[in-house]
């Protein structure tokens, strides 16, 4: 996203220079340089990610209910090169590990606990994320009988929308939402829309890296953050226009 904006600014500056609009051309080139340094050298992704994740940097002790649901949000899957095998993506393992950790804590406290795994086959690899992650969770000690699979959602909005009936059927009196720190703000917004009062639990935390030279890593982190902000802005715009699915009354779950 940020690289595309940079290229667009440079191309537009070149076009304006061709038509002898040199002042406008120089202004666009200066803007492109500022964006290059702000994003590539780290200040922009550092600030954007800090704003997204600041509320989830620390996790308060969990107060377990009698019937607890740990909702694990998907983070993609990949097909292994040269084979038909599909496994969780690099970005998913922190979430899977945190969900298993919470499950063990819940069981140690003597409470009933289910892990709801939400994620469909968004990349058309032949297996939904929910099924792939379920195998990893079982290898980490989660009982198969305590898994609730939601294998149809293709994005975070559908994660929330399709999780609501599962959680209501189970009758959870405590819901924990497990995802990456940068993703929790948007995830909580969507789950709240569908009446799911959840406790956010951060599985991992990312940040930009300050550098004297532009780094591709920082551009990737800036794009990651901008994707989350775009989802949040889109939600509010759609809500104002009446385009969102009707909200569930607060406290319905």
C-alpha positions in Angstrom: 0.0 0.0 0.0 2.7 2.5 1.0 4.9 1.5 -1.9 2.0 1.9 -4.3 1.4 5.4 -3.0 5.1 6.3 -3.4 5.1 5.1 -7.0 1.9 7.0 -7.7 3.4 10.2 -6.3 6.6 9.8 -8.3 4.7 9.0 -11.6 2.4 12.0 -11.1 5.4 14.2 -10.3 7.0 13.0 -13.6 3.9 13.8 -15.6 3.5 17.2 -14.0 7.2 17.9 -14.8 6.6 16.9 -18.4 3.9 19.5 -18.6 6.2 22.1 -17.1 4.3 22.2 -13.8 7.6 22.1 -11.9 6.4 23.6 -8.6 3.7 21.0 -8.2 6.1 18.3 -9.4 8.7 19.3 -6.8 6.0 19.3 -4.1 4.9 15.8 -4.9 8.5 14.6 -5.0 9.1 16.2 -1.5 5.9 14.4 -0.3 7.2 11.1 -1.7 10.5 11.6 0.1 8.8 12.3 3.4 6.7 9.2 3.0 9.7 7.1 2.1 11.6 8.2 5.2 8.6 8.1 7.5 7.5 4.6 6.5 10.8 3.0 5.5 12.9 4.4 8.4 10.3 3.4 11.0 8.6 6.5 12.6 5.2 5.9 10.8 4.8 2.1 11.5 6.1 2.6 15.1 3.5 5.2 15.7 0.6 3.5 13.9 1.2 0.1 15.6 1.7 1.7 19.0 -1.8 3.3 18.7 -3.3 0.0 17.7 -1.7 -2.1 20.4 -1.3 0.2 23.4 -4.4 -1.0 25.1 -3.3 -4.7 24.8 0.4 -4.5 25.8 -0.3 -6.1 29.2 -2.9 -8.7 30.0 -4.8 -8.7 33.3 -5.3 -12.0 35.1 -8.2 -13.9 33.7 -11.4 -14.1 35.8 -12.8 -17.5 34.7 -16.6 -18.1 34.5 -18.4 -21.4 34.8 -18.6 -21.9 31.0 -15.7 -20.3 29.2 -15.2 -19.9 25.4 -11.7 -19.0 24.1 -12.2 -17.7 20.5 -9.2 -18.1 18.3 -9.1 -15.9 15.2 -7.4 -17.3 12.1 -4.2 -15.8 10.6 -4.0 -17.7 7.4 -2.6 -21.0 6.2 0.0 -22.0 3.6 0.6 -25.0 1.2 4.0 -26.6 1.6 6.0 -26.3 -1.6 5.9 -29.4 -3.7 3.2 -31.1 -1.7 -0.5 -31.1 -1.0 0.0 -30.6 2.7 -1.4 -27.4 4.3 -0.5 -25.9 7.6 -1.0 -22.8 9.7 0.9 -19.7 8.5 3.8 -18.2 10.4 1.6 -15.5 11.8 -0.9 -18.1 13.3 1.3 -20.0 15.7 1.4 -17.3 18.4 -2.4 -17.2 18.5 -2.6 -21.0 18.6 -0.1 -21.2 21.4 -1.9 -18.6 23.4 -5.3 -20.3 23.0 -3.8 -23.6 24.2 -2.2 -21.8 27.1 -5.5 -20.3 28.2 -7.2 -23.6 27.8 -4.8 -25.2 30.2 -5.2 -22.4 32.7 -9.0 -22.7 32.5 -8.9 -26.5 33.0 -6.4 -26.1 35.9 -8.9 -23.7 37.6 -11.4 -26.5 37.4 -13.8 -24.7 35.0 -15.5 -25.8 31.8 -13.8 -24.5 28.8 -14.2 -24.7 25.0 -11.9 -23.4 22.3 -13.8 -22.0 19.3 -11.6 -21.9 16.2 -12.8 -19.4 13.6 -11.5 -19.4 10.1 -12.5 -20.7 6.6 -10.5 -21.5 3.5 -10.0 -17.9 2.5 -7.0 -18.9 0.3 -8.7 -21.8 -1.4 -6.1 -24.4 -0.3 -8.7 -27.2 0.2 -8.8 -27.0 4.1 -10.4 -24.4 6.3 -8.1 -22.7 8.8 -10.3 -23.9 11.7 -9.6 -27.6 10.8 -5.9 -27.0 10.4 -5.6 -25.1 13.7 -7.7 -27.7 15.5 -5.0 -30.3 14.8 -2.3 -28.0 16.2 -4.4 -27.4 19.3 -4.9 -31.1 19.9 -1.2 -31.6 19.7 -0.8 -28.9 22.4 -3.2 -30.7 24.7 -6.6 -29.4 23.9 -9.2 -32.2 24.0 -11.0 -32.7 20.7 -14.4 -32.7 22.6 -13.6 -29.1 23.8 -13.1 -27.7 20.2 -15.9 -25.7 18.5 -15.1 -25.2 14.8 -16.4 -22.4 12.7 -15.0 -23.2 9.2 -16.9 -20.8 7.0 -15.7 -17.2 7.7 -13.5 -15.5 5.2 -12.6 -12.4 7.1 -12.7 -10.8 10.6 -16.3 -9.5 10.1 -17.5 -13.0 9.4 -15.4 -14.4 12.3 -17.6 -12.3 14.5 -20.8 -12.9 12.6 -20.5 -16.7 12.5 -19.1 -17.1 16.0 -22.2 -15.5 17.6 -24.6 -18.4 17.1 -21.9 -20.9 18.2 -21.2 -19.1 21.4 -24.9 -18.6 22.1 -25.6 -22.3 21.6 -22.8 -23.2 23.9 -24.0 -20.7 26.5 -20.7 -19.2 27.4 -20.7 -16.8 30.3 -17.1 -15.8 29.6 -15.6 -15.2 26.2 -11.9 -14.5 25.5 -10.9 -13.2 22.1 -7.4 -14.3 21.1 -5.6 -12.6 18.3 -2.5 -10.6 17.5 -2.1 -7.3 19.3 -2.5 -5.3 16.1 -5.7 -7.1 15.2 -7.5 -6.9 18.5 -8.9 -3.4 18.2 -10.7 -4.2 14.9 -11.7 -7.7 16.2 -13.2 -6.3 19.4 -15.1 -3.7 17.4 -16.7 -6.4 15.2 -17.5 -8.8 18.0 -19.1 -6.1 20.0 -21.3 -5.3 17.0 -22.7 -8.8 17.2 -23.4 -8.6 20.9 -20.4 -10.6 22.0 -18.9 -9.2 25.2 -15.3 -10.5 25.0 -12.1 -10.1 27.0 -9.3 -9.3 24.5 -6.1 -11.4 24.9 -3.0 -10.5 23.0 -1.1 -13.4 21.5 1.7 -11.4 20.0 3.0 -7.9 19.6 4.7 -6.3 16.6 6.4 -3.0 16.0 8.4 -1.0 13.5 12.2 -0.7 13.6 13.9 2.7 13.6 16.7 2.8 11.1 18.8 5.3 9.3 18.0 3.6 6.0 14.5 2.6 4.7 13.7 -1.1 5.4 11.3 -3.3 3.6 10.2 -4.6 7.0 9.0 -1.2 8.0 6.9 -0.8 4.8 5.3 -4.2 5.6 4.5 -3.1 9.1 3.1 0.2 7.9 0.8 -1.7 5.5 -0.2 -4.1 8.2 -1.3 -1.2 10.5 -3.0 0.7 7.6 -5.0 -2.4 6.8 -6.4 -2.5 10.3 -7.2 1.3 10.3 -8.9 0.9 7.0 -11.1 -1.9 8.4 -12.1 0.3 11.4 -12.9 3.3 9.2 -14.9 1.1 6.8 -16.9 -0.2 9.7 -17.9 3.3 10.9 -18.6 4.5 7.3 -20.8 1.4 6.6 -22.5 1.9 10.0 -23.3 5.5 9.3 -24.7 4.5 5.8 -26.8 1.7 7.3 -24.9 -0.9 5.2 -23.7 -3.1 8.1 -25.6 -6.2 9.3 -28.0 -5.0 12.0 -26.1 -4.9 15.3 -27.0 -7.3 18.1 -28.1 -5.7 21.3 -25.3 -5.3 23.9 -25.2 -8.0 26.5 -27.0 -10.6 24.2 -24.0 -12.8 24.9 
